[in-house]
Amino acid sequence: MSDVAAINQLVKKYNGLRQEIAKVIVGQDDVVNQILISIFSGGHALLIGVPGLAKTLMVNTIAQTLGLDFKRIQFTPDLMPSDILGSEILDESRNFKFIKGPIFANIILADEINRTPPKTQAALLEAMQERSVTVAGHNYKLDLPYFVLATQNPIEQEGTYPLPEAQLDRFMFAINLDYPTFDEEVQVVKATTSDAKPTVNALFNAQEIIDFQQLIRRIPVADNVIEYAVKMVAKTRPNKDTAADLVKQYIDWGAGPRASQNLILAAKTHAAINGKFSPDIENVQAVATSILRHRIIKNYKAEAEGVSEEQIIKSLF
């Protein structure tokens, strides 16, 4: 199949996927869109929102429609790295045997990831970057495709450990979830307080997703679009001459090169699912907020004056 035909097929299957997810998830179109862009780009996503916004249900539903193996890890203050990765035990013949932890699945839901101490959060780092796990000196490859979709409550809530910058940078997207609109909430209440149980169908399998990820990587990008993305990321660095005015005022630390890579990959996917054969500057802008939001660190002045990350990112356009 040619790449043009493959992109047309991706658009068709993507639209079918959205319809399946909509059977269970009311509204939240933008959030679902960004999670799926992250998956087809081969990235990870962080969902930020207060409890009760169906973050877990959303990830579970997406895993079902993609036909992937799904595991949920509930992060708690007493969770240990071995609880995630697995551990070696002595079997009956007194040989060490590795028992795999829940990290060995295609989609991992790291639920309330900021409720666990940094030592346990760090257990995910190698898996997210290298798609492998090292336990007691042995390296174990994870099955592809592999995604971590993490949820976290806002940092202000009690009993949370802010994610380290190195961990945040591993997430392609940081997606903010907001409360549903009045009409959406009415629909949610009607659907969840009756005995109706919608069933969702798996429209993909693991190999198809890997094929589409490779297709996304083959999509050509014009030099001016790559330069635009790199310039936008460079503008977030306050100690550089290229820094935007708002950045110099309100930002302590800017985004690194991984942000530029993710901007282009996500722009390619955004273009492909909309039936375009090459991304343009509009596609980069469409994904920029969620890619840069967690990679810029505001200073005290920004906090005091109530300047949001979104305002600063919009000024870079």
VENTA-V29391 format. One record per run of one state. SS is the DSSP state (H for helix, E for strand, C for the rest). FROM is the first residue (numbers start at 1). LEN is the number of residues. If there is no record, write none. Layout:
# VENTA-V29391
SS_FROM_LEN / SS_FROM_LEN
This chain:
# VENTA-V29391
C_1_2 / H_3_20 / C_23_6 / H_29_13 / C_42_3 / E_45_4 / C_49_6 / H_55_11 / C_66_4 / E_70_5 / C_75_6 / H_81_5 / E_86_5 / C_91_5 / E_96_5 / C_101_6 / E_107_5 / C_112_1 / H_113_3 / C_116_2 / H_118_4 / C_122_1 / H_123_8 / C_131_1 / E_132_4 / C_136_2 / E_138_4 / C_142_5 / E_147_6 / C_153_12 / H_165_5 / C_170_3 / E_173_4 / C_177_5 / H_182_11 / C_193_13 / H_206_13 / C_219_4 / H_223_12 / C_235_10 / H_245_6 / E_251_3 / C_254_3 / H_257_17 / C_274_7 / H_281_12 / C_293_4 / E_297_2 / C_299_1 / H_300_6 / C_306_3 / H_309_8 / C_317_1
